[in-house]
Amino acid sequence: QVQLVESGGGLVQAGGSLRLSCAASGDIFSVNAMAWYRQAPGKQRESITTLTSGGSTNYADSVKGRFTISRDTAKNTVYLQMNILKPEDTALYYCRQDIRRRPLGPINSFWGQGIQVTVSS
């Protein structure tokens, strides 16, 4: 089995920063792409950033220049550094890691449980 555990969320004032972490554990041979999503109340889940195994990144326009995705390959952990936070960033944040559990096995997507980020004005 594979588990993803998120941490680092909480309440912050507008203009502040938070750093989310998402650590994968269990039967892991390799991790490919990693990503962060968020879902605000009454809205659909949206992709905000992706990091490929080759190191390429992309960001939603709404977070570009403020959020940074990074990874620690040795720890199977993906991070989301969030700066200049705005009230509209308030949402439940989810990580996704695309994991191969055995050599030549399939790559499956695994999700974190979600972590709340609340930005007050």
BANU-684109 format. One line per 8 residues: their letters; for each residue x, y, z of N, C-alpha, C. Coordinates in nm, 2 decimals, decimal comma. Example, Ala and Ser with C-alpha at 12.3 -4.5 7.8 and 13.67 -1.06 7.14 Angstrom:
BEGIN
as) 1,32/-0,57/0,78/1,23/-0,45/0,78/1,32/-0,33/0,78; 1,28/-0,22/0,71/1,37/-0,11/0,71/1,29/0,00/0,79 $
***
This chain:
BEGIN
qvqlvesg) 0,08/-0,12/0,00/0,00/0,00/0,00/0,09/0,12/0,00; 0,03/0,23/-0,04/0,10/0,36/-0,04/0,01/0,46/0,03; 0,07/0,54/0,11/0,00/0,65/0,18/0,07/0,78/0,16; -0,01/0,89/0,14/0,04/1,02/0,13/-0,02/1,10/0,25; 0,07/1,17/0,32/0,04/1,25/0,44/0,08/1,39/0,42; -0,02/1,48/0,43/0,00/1,62/0,41/0,02/1,69/0,54; 0,10/1,80/0,54/0,11/1,88/0,66/0,14/2,02/0,62; 0,13/2,11/0,72/0,17/2,25/0,70/0,06/2,35/0,68 $
gglvqagg) -0,06/2,30/0,67/-0,17/2,40/0,65/-0,20/2,48/0,78; -0,30/2,56/0,76/-0,35/2,64/0,88/-0,40/2,77/0,84; -0,41/2,86/0,94/-0,47/3,00/0,92/-0,35/3,10/0,91; -0,36/3,19/0,81/-0,26/3,29/0,79/-0,32/3,42/0,75; -0,26/3,53/0,78/-0,32/3,66/0,73/-0,28/3,68/0,58; -0,36/3,76/0,52/-0,33/3,79/0,38/-0,19/3,85/0,37; -0,11/3,81/0,27/0,03/3,86/0,26/0,13/3,77/0,32; 0,08/3,67/0,40/0,17/3,58/0,47/0,21/3,46/0,38 $
slrlscaa) 0,28/3,37/0,44/0,33/3,25/0,37/0,30/3,12/0,45; 0,29/3,01/0,37/0,28/2,88/0,43/0,35/2,78/0,34; 0,40/2,67/0,40/0,47/2,57/0,32/0,40/2,44/0,35; 0,34/2,38/0,25/0,28/2,25/0,26/0,38/2,14/0,22; 0,36/2,03/0,29/0,44/1,91/0,26/0,35/1,79/0,23; 0,40/1,70/0,15/0,32/1,58/0,12/0,42/1,46/0,11; 0,42/1,38/0,21/0,52/1,27/0,21/0,45/1,13/0,18; 0,51/1,06/0,09/0,46/0,93/0,05/0,54/0,82/0,12 $
sgdifsvn) 0,47/0,72/0,16/0,53/0,60/0,22/0,46/0,47/0,18; 0,54/0,36/0,20/0,48/0,23/0,16/0,56/0,17/0,05; 0,49/0,09/-0,03/0,55/0,02/-0,14/0,58/0,11/-0,26; 0,69/0,17/-0,26/0,73/0,27/-0,36/0,86/0,23/-0,43; 0,85/0,21/-0,57/0,97/0,19/-0,64/1,03/0,32/-0,70; 0,94/0,40/-0,75/0,98/0,53/-0,80/0,86/0,62/-0,81; 0,89/0,75/-0,80/0,78/0,85/-0,81/0,80/0,93/-0,94; 0,70/0,95/-1,01/0,71/1,03/-1,13/0,66/1,17/-1,11 $
amawyrqa) 0,55/1,21/-1,17/0,50/1,34/-1,15/0,44/1,36/-1,01; 0,45/1,49/-0,97/0,39/1,53/-0,84/0,31/1,65/-0,87; 0,20/1,67/-0,80/0,11/1,79/-0,82/0,04/1,83/-0,70; -0,01/1,95/-0,71/-0,10/2,01/-0,60/-0,23/2,06/-0,67; -0,33/2,03/-0,60/-0,47/2,08/-0,64/-0,53/2,15/-0,52; -0,64/2,22/-0,54/-0,71/2,28/-0,43/-0,86/2,28/-0,47; -0,94/2,29/-0,36/-1,09/2,29/-0,38/-1,14/2,39/-0,28; -1,20/2,50/-0,33/-1,26/2,60/-0,25/-1,41/2,56/-0,23 $
pgkqresi) -1,47/2,61/-0,12/-1,61/2,57/-0,10/-1,70/2,61/-0,21; -1,78/2,52/-0,26/-1,87/2,54/-0,37/-1,81/2,54/-0,51; -1,68/2,51/-0,51/-1,61/2,51/-0,64/-1,55/2,37/-0,67; -1,52/2,35/-0,80/-1,46/2,22/-0,84/-1,31/2,22/-0,80; -1,26/2,10/-0,78/-1,11/2,09/-0,76/-1,04/2,14/-0,88; -0,93/2,22/-0,86/-0,85/2,27/-0,97/-0,71/2,23/-0,95; -0,64/2,21/-1,06/-0,50/2,19/-1,06/-0,42/2,32/-1,05; -0,33/2,33/-0,96/-0,26/2,46/-0,94/-0,11/2,45/-0,98 $
ttltsggs) -0,05/2,33/-0,97/0,09/2,31/-1,01/0,13/2,17/-1,03; 0,22/2,14/-1,12/0,27/2,01/-1,15/0,42/2,01/-1,16; 0,48/1,91/-1,12/0,63/1,89/-1,13/0,65/1,75/-1,19; 0,71/1,75/-1,31/0,74/1,62/-1,37/0,87/1,56/-1,31; 0,89/1,43/-1,35/1,01/1,36/-1,30/1,13/1,43/-1,36; 1,12/1,49/-1,48/1,23/1,56/-1,54/1,26/1,70/-1,49; 1,17/1,74/-1,40/1,20/1,87/-1,33/1,12/1,99/-1,39; 1,03/1,96/-1,49/0,95/2,07/-1,55/0,84/2,10/-1,46 $
tnyadsvk) 0,80/2,23/-1,46/0,69/2,27/-1,38/0,59/2,35/-1,46; 0,47/2,35/-1,41/0,37/2,45/-1,47/0,28/2,49/-1,35; 0,23/2,61/-1,37/0,15/2,67/-1,26/0,02/2,73/-1,32; -0,09/2,73/-1,25/-0,21/2,80/-1,28/-0,18/2,95/-1,28; -0,25/3,03/-1,36/-0,22/3,17/-1,36/-0,25/3,23/-1,23; -0,34/3,18/-1,16/-0,39/3,23/-1,03/-0,28/3,23/-0,92; -0,18/3,14/-0,94/-0,07/3,12/-0,84/0,07/3,15/-0,89; 0,08/3,18/-1,02/0,21/3,20/-1,08/0,28/3,31/-1,02 $
grftisrd) 0,41/3,29/-0,99/0,48/3,40/-0,93/0,47/3,40/-0,77; 0,38/3,33/-0,72/0,36/3,33/-0,57/0,38/3,20/-0,51; 0,35/3,09/-0,58/0,36/2,95/-0,53/0,48/2,89/-0,60; 0,55/2,80/-0,53/0,66/2,72/-0,59/0,65/2,57/-0,54; 0,65/2,48/-0,64/0,65/2,34/-0,61/0,79/2,29/-0,62; 0,83/2,20/-0,52/0,96/2,14/-0,52/0,95/2,00/-0,47; 1,06/1,92/-0,47/1,05/1,79/-0,43/1,18/1,75/-0,36; 1,17/1,65/-0,27/1,29/1,58/-0,21/1,27/1,44/-0,25 $
takntvyl) 1,35/1,40/-0,35/1,33/1,27/-0,41/1,37/1,16/-0,31; 1,47/1,18/-0,23/1,51/1,08/-0,13/1,40/1,05/-0,03; 1,32/1,15/0,00/1,21/1,14/0,10/1,08/1,12/0,04; 1,07/1,11/-0,09/0,94/1,10/-0,16/0,84/1,20/-0,11; 0,89/1,32/-0,11/0,81/1,43/-0,05/0,80/1,55/-0,15; 0,69/1,60/-0,17/0,66/1,72/-0,25/0,62/1,83/-0,16; 0,67/1,95/-0,19/0,64/2,07/-0,12/0,57/2,18/-0,20; 0,49/2,26/-0,13/0,43/2,38/-0,20/0,46/2,50/-0,11 $
qmnilkpe) 0,55/2,58/-0,16/0,57/2,71/-0,09/0,48/2,81/-0,14; 0,40/2,87/-0,05/0,30/2,96/-0,09/0,33/3,10/-0,02; 0,35/3,20/-0,11/0,38/3,33/-0,06/0,28/3,43/-0,10; 0,28/3,55/-0,04/0,18/3,65/-0,07/0,04/3,60/-0,08; 0,00/3,52/0,02/-0,13/3,46/0,02/-0,24/3,56/0,02; -0,35/3,52/-0,05/-0,47/3,60/-0,06/-0,59/3,53/-0,01; -0,69/3,60/0,03/-0,81/3,53/0,08/-0,87/3,43/-0,02; -0,86/3,46/-0,15/-0,91/3,37/-0,25/-0,83/3,24/-0,26 $
dtalyycr) -0,71/3,23/-0,19/-0,64/3,11/-0,18/-0,69/3,01/-0,08; -0,79/3,06/0,00/-0,85/2,97/0,10/-0,92/2,85/0,03; -0,88/2,73/0,07/-0,93/2,61/0,01/-0,87/2,49/0,08; -0,92/2,37/0,04/-0,86/2,24/0,09/-0,76/2,21/-0,02; -0,64/2,18/0,02/-0,53/2,16/-0,07/-0,50/2,01/-0,07; -0,48/1,95/-0,19/-0,46/1,81/-0,21/-0,33/1,79/-0,29; -0,25/1,69/-0,25/-0,13/1,65/-0,33/-0,16/1,53/-0,40; -0,09/1,51/-0,51/-0,10/1,39/-0,59/0,04/1,35/-0,63 $
qdirrrpl) 0,07/1,22/-0,61/0,20/1,16/-0,66/0,17/1,04/-0,75; 0,24/1,04/-0,86/0,22/0,93/-0,96/0,34/0,83/-0,93; 0,30/0,71/-0,88/0,40/0,62/-0,82/0,40/0,49/-0,89; 0,52/0,44/-0,92/0,54/0,30/-0,97/0,58/0,22/-0,85; 0,50/0,11/-0,82/0,53/0,03/-0,70/0,62/-0,08/-0,72; 0,66/-0,12/-0,84/0,75/-0,22/-0,87/0,81/-0,20/-1,00; 0,93/-0,25/-1,03/1,00/-0,23/-1,16/0,91/-0,28/-1,27; 0,90/-0,20/-1,37/0,82/-0,23/-1,49/0,67/-0,24/-1,46 $
gpinsfwg) 0,63/-0,20/-1,34/0,49/-0,20/-1,30/0,42/-0,08/-1,35; 0,29/-0,07/-1,34/0,21/0,05/-1,38/0,24/0,16/-1,29; 0,21/0,28/-1,34/0,22/0,41/-1,26/0,07/0,44/-1,22; 0,05/0,45/-1,10/-0,08/0,49/-1,05/-0,07/0,62/-0,97; -0,18/0,69/-0,97/-0,19/0,82/-0,90/-0,24/0,79/-0,76; -0,18/0,85/-0,66/-0,22/0,85/-0,52/-0,24/0,99/-0,47; -0,34/1,00/-0,38/-0,38/1,13/-0,33/-0,36/1,15/-0,18; -0,33/1,27/-0,14/-0,33/1,30/0,00/-0,48/1,32/0,05 $
qgiqvtvs) -0,49/1,33/0,18/-0,62/1,34/0,24/-0,68/1,48/0,23; -0,60/1,58/0,20/-0,64/1,71/0,19/-0,61/1,79/0,32; -0,57/1,91/0,31/-0,53/1,99/0,42/-0,58/2,14/0,40; -0,64/2,19/0,51/-0,70/2,32/0,50/-0,60/2,44/0,50; -0,62/2,53/0,41/-0,55/2,66/0,42/-0,65/2,77/0,42; -0,64/2,85/0,52/-0,74/2,96/0,53/-0,66/3,09/0,54; -0,69/3,19/0,45/-0,63/3,31/0,45/-0,73/3,42/0,49; -0,70/3,49/0,60/-0,78/3,60/0,65/-0,75/3,73/0,59 $
s) -0,85/3,82/0,57/-0,82/3,95/0,51/-0,79/4,05/0,62 $
***
